[in-house]
Amino acid sequence: MKNLLKAFKLTLAFCVLFSVLYIFVLWVFARIAGPNGGNAEVVVVDGKVVGAANVGQAFTKDVYFWGRPSCAGDGYDASSSAGSNKGATNPEYLQEVESRIDTFLVKHPYLQRSEIPAEMVTASGSGLDPEISKAGAYVQIKRVAQARGMSEEKVKEVVDQYVKGPLLGLFGPASRVNVLKLNVALDEIQKENQK
């Protein structure tokens, strides 16, 4: 009985330590060192939240830049965040990629297959990737410019304003563009031009 009481106390102490104290330490660290004080960075348009900058969204219209494909649920479902776990030799996966390539080429007839960045036809591990590479944005400039009735130079100028380098100059891809922020910026420019 004495050992059972000790085991119960030890279990209770570890539950408090790992369930409460550990979470509290992570929360304090996020508040101090994390971007936005540990809170999600939301994008607001006309006083309304249109999305979180760190969670990808499905953009399918020609006037918008597209993000990476998503395998999370029905696509960009944060409650089902995950990759497909299909290997590069899986026939079903290869068929999905081929289908995405065909769709991408239909909307971008000025490209060759070899010019499509891999990220534009392969899903990310989380399925919620909010960013694409600069190359992924550049190949879409012509389509977006034509759909918006803007010059390619102007659209490229906006893309370049939203290109970010690696975190701390070390971590992550050499260049990345947040798709939601870029699309919102283009909408704002068009609103200004229509006034």
TAVEN-V377378 format. One record per run of one state. SS is the DSSP state (alpha for helix, beta for strand, coil for the rest). FROM is the first residue (numbers start at 1). TO is the last residue. If there is no record, write none. Layout:
ss & from & to
SS & FROM & TO
SS & FROM & TO
This chain:
ss & from & to
coil & 1 & 1
alpha & 2 & 33
coil & 34 & 34
alpha & 35 & 38
coil & 39 & 41
beta & 42 & 45
coil & 46 & 47
beta & 48 & 52
coil & 53 & 77
alpha & 78 & 80
coil & 81 & 90
alpha & 91 & 107
coil & 108 & 112
alpha & 113 & 115
coil & 116 & 117
alpha & 118 & 120
coil & 121 & 130
beta & 131 & 132
coil & 133 & 133
alpha & 134 & 138
coil & 139 & 140
alpha & 141 & 148
coil & 149 & 151
alpha & 152 & 161
coil & 162 & 162
beta & 163 & 164
coil & 165 & 166
beta & 167 & 167
coil & 168 & 170
beta & 171 & 171
coil & 172 & 175
beta & 176 & 178
alpha & 179 & 194
coil & 195 & 195
